[in-house]
């Protein structure tokens, strides 16, 4: 993270100087929130809900109980502290019962000891987990026609984006070429007013736009001049994710005079509700995120997309599932809202997920079938491959090569790091003109202070015939993606081929006794890299995508929950961009960007979930998640098992067989997910039961954070009726029950199982008929036959007589009794 200017911090802190320095804390207090209050307080009727349609925030019962909770928060604080010595930022009343407050550490200790206070935690930061894919996923031919075509896909479904805002004037969100969007009375969100234009940010397609920054301001991180105190996207990330999920269909992606195709969201007719919590310089804060989630649920969104996550697992609770952030999402699910969250970008290393809970759909990122490769042909006939989304050198001719260190106006300028070709004023234009400029790849490209776009501009300004950027060393965090440029250019990512290029240049450049160049005889030509090539070995799990197993606590013990849940495209995704966005230096000032990250994968699932919700409006979030997972595939386009990108010993990227810890249940199949046959449903009570079954978790802690208590019988975490089975510590035999509901016509299913020999897996009955709308129980038993010291991966497959296929992954690690 960059250092902030001190004047910005001072400016942001001015409102808080009256009561001194401090921190932001999240607090939960005794009593149930609106979403789960079942009555019992005189004068306040029950407000507990299970479906979004019943959550009418304007009803008298909800309004009065919500106000009652807020008054309790204020009375508690007034009884403990002097007015002016603290600042309450938010009252959380609907999803969790508590508040966010800026106060001193001493006040936090006092508050933690107060009666009725259940949980006090210092606020944490969150971060971003940063066109062709509708065709890759089969939406235009397989899914959209079933909903009335692309101009009806996602109709009247509202997707809420907890992100960095939106660029509302982008064609991906325009309404001038679409059928008018009518009113949607059930959505109650507001549209903030643009202080510059005095107009709101909404247009029917964008149905709500709000920003949340009270915690960021209190923490001294917010700078109004740079961060925009409005829903305007000053980063680019939020615009990109919104367009992936719900952008208009058929929007031409044009850059540098070239059209790279047409972009479309997964659900192009869905409505967009913006809840800005991420800012340019610092990311965001959990307090603001929880406030945004609560507001989104109150407003009536159907789907929540979270391309954000915490910087680390929570440290103040016994388990990763118990914290105000995940508790708020649990209550959102109780209110009928499906939640898709980016799994994280910590791959390819294990236990790097930042999305933990079973009520959330945690999305891993895939490389799809489109690759942008290019090559350069040297004068000695050698062909070097690389990345170059650029035109070919003029007339496909060869031009002389010149290295940047041979074209410096003054060798003393080395202190300005001229070798990465970011500053044309340091270079000799007469020497470079008409030649291919050879540049180096430095850590500046990783930190964001250098960009391929700027190399292209340098080459253009100096009249170069093209450019080459050669990667000579490996850098942690290097993002070697193709970048669209107007100048012929290529990035050589292979260290061996970079050395081949340098050796050729050195051999063909004649120098005097002092090493000064006399003539440049090395030549090269750069091919046309504008067109992608399509590969059957797709999808693959992207290198950066966080891997499982999921963890249950800060000590990184394995959880009995499969994470991630599902795989979706997340590498090199074209979508809308905010022209003033600073998230990616290569796309500053552009209207589109090609980005990678699980941030890009999550909105694919959010958009597909909107299509499922449109077809099945009464389905619960668990049912939608089940449909996505049980119909996913573990095979690629060539009908071979999906592979995962991984590092070899020398940090060279290689491919290895993927496991459920890489892709969850598998790669999403939208068409099959619309008609899954059977679903595994789970309620709010089931999730509370899951929390109560986690070993080592105090039931009082569950009540403190969720407001709900445990029953006498706790069971085991693997008993949760989820569309996967994970047992991290299997001893002897463990028997598990799953209940399926038939959402299709009456059908007979044959049940088979597959597992490596060290674990015996049995599922019964071997066959069953499930009536339309009916349910049946399946008993699954796992027995340790031998101990290998690692996980075993298998599956249960249910094949229906009408063609439905339902598959659930089974993961277990055996131990001796």
Secondary structure, DSSP 8 states (H G I E B T S, - for coil): -----HHHHHHHHGGGGGG---EEEEEEESS--GGG----BTTB-----SSGGG--TTSHHHHHHHHHHHHHHHHHHHHHS-TTS-EEEEEE-SSSSEEEEEE-HHHHHHHHHSTTEEEEEE--EEEE----HHHHTTIIIIIGGGGTSTTTTTTT-EEEEEES-B-TTSGGG--TTS------TT----B-B-TTTSSBS--SSEEEEEE--HHHHHTT---HHHH-SSSB-SSSHHHHHHHHHH--TTEEEEETTEEEEEE--TTTT-EEEEEE--BTTTBEEHHHHHHHHHHHHHHT-SEEEE-EEESS--SSSSSTT-SHHHHHHHHHHHTT-EEEEE--S-TTSTT--S---TTSEEEEEEE-SEE--EEEEETTS-EEEEB-BS--SGGG--EEEEEGGGSBS-GGGGGG-GGG---GGGB-HHHHTTSEEEEE--HHHHHTSS-HHHHHHHHHHTT-SEEEEE--S--TT------B-SS-EEEE--HHHHHHHHHHHHHHEEE-TTS-EEEE--EEEE----S-EE-SS--EE-TTS-----BSSTT--B-SS--S-EEEE-SSEEEE--TT--S-GGGTT-SEEEE-SHHHHHHHHHHHHHHHHHH-TT--HHHHHHHHHHT-BSB-TTSSB-EEEEE-TTS-EEEEE--HHHHTT-B--HHHHTT-SEE----HHHHHHHHHHSTT--HHHHHHHHS----S----GGGS--SEEEEEEEESEEEEEEEEEE-SS-EEEEEEEE--TTEEEEEE-SEEEE-TT-EEEEEEEEEES---SSEEEEEEEEEETTS-EEEEEEEEEEE--
